[in-house]
């Protein structure tokens, strides 16, 4: 679901989730301009809400984050900047490891795609505990979308 984290939209989504508790909602971009404190009580109240982390990183969200700093959650390393994630978001993901999924949204070039992947690897996966990283990287998506599990690659030794 694409939606701005506007109070009226959030209230209407809450009504929908309360009426259909068996439904599953994935918030695209985690609500686009949410902060971690917006989602914590929402996750506590509605166990059927998930977030994708697409379009909340550099370089995709950087220009928009100049107008609204809430937009950017994590970023890749670069000249005079290390890859990192906002600490309140890191804590939220660790506190709700079953509710987040990585995502890559619209990119304008393969170079930008590579930059988003680097931000995801360096600033999210590398900062999470191994168990949470595995869930966020792919296991939660398998569960939410009802996909078959991955088959381990046989050891050729």
N, C-alpha and C positions, 0 to 999 in steps of 0.2 A: 504494500500500500504506500503510495506517495502522498505525503501530507506535510504541511507546515505544522510546527508545534504551537499552534495558536490555541488559546484557551477554549474557544468554541469547538474547534475540531477535536481537541483532546477529550472534551466532555462527551461529544457525540460518539467518538470511538469507544469511550468507556461504556456508554449505554449499549452499543452494539456488542461489545465483549461480554457484558453482563447478560444480555439477552441470549447470546449464542456462545456459552462457555466451552462448547466442544469445538468451536471453530479455531483456526490458527491464523494469526496475522503476523506477517513479516513487515516491519516498518523499513521501507527503503531509506537508506542513508540515516537510519536511526532518527528520523524526524527532521533531518536537514539542519536545524539550528538548535537542537536540544543541547542541554548541558547534562552532565552525569546526574546531578541532583533532580532533574526533571524525570528521568527514567527510573531511578531507584524506587520511589513509591509506586510507580506504575507497574513495574515488574513484580513488586510485592503483592499488589492487588490482583493482577491479571497474569496467571501462569501460562497463558496461551499466546503471549506476545513475544516476538523475536525481533532482532535487529540485524540488518546487514550494515556493514561498515563502509560500503561503497561511497565514493565521492566525498569522503570526509578527510582526505589526505592531500598531501602535495603530490603532484602539481595541480591536480584538478580543483581543489577547494581553496587554493591560495589567493587567487584574485578576489573571490567573494569574501574571504576571511578578512581582507583589508577593510571592508565595510562592516562586517559582522564577525568579530573574532570567535564567536561560538562555532562557526562553520568548520574550522579545522580542528581535528582531534589528534592526528598524528602526522608525521612528516619524515621525509627521507633525509639522509645526511647530504652535505654539500660543503661548499667553501665556507669555512668558519661556522658551520652548523652541524651538530650531530643528530642522527636519527633519534626520534623520541616520540613518546605518546604523553598526552596530558595525564598527570598522576591520578586525578579523580576518575578518569575514564579507565585507566589501567586497573584501579581498584574495583570499579563497577564490573568490568569484564571478569575479573577473578572472583568476585562475589556471586556473579550469575553466569558461570561458564557454559551453561547449557542454552543460553539465550542469544548468543552472538554468532555471526557468520561473516567471514571475509567476503568481499565483493569488489569487482572492478566494473565501474560503470563506463559510460561513453568516453572514449578517448579520441583525440584528434590525429594521433600518429602512433606508430610503433614505438617511437622514442618515448612518448608520454606513457604508453603502456608499460614499458620497461621501468620508468621512474615510479609509477604507481606500484608495481610489483616490488621494487626495491624498498619503497616506504613500508609496504605491508610486511615484508620479511624482516627488515631492520628495526622497525619501530613497534610492531605488534607481536609477531611470532617470537622474535628474539627476546622480548621483554616479559612474556607470559611464562608461567610455569609450564613444564612439558605437557602435563595432562590437559591443562586449559588450552594450550596452543593447538593440540591435536583436535580438540573439540571445535574450536573456532575455525581452524583451517579447513576441516572437511566433515568431521563426524556429525556435527549439528545439522549440516545441510543434508546429509544422508538421511537423518532421522526426520527432519521437517518435511522434506520433499518425498519421503517414502522410497528412497533409492536403495538398491542392493548394496551391501557392504563391499569394501574393496577386498580383493583376493590378494593375500601376501605374495610377493615375488619369491619364488623358490630360491634357496641358497644354492649356488652352483659350486660350492667348495667341496 
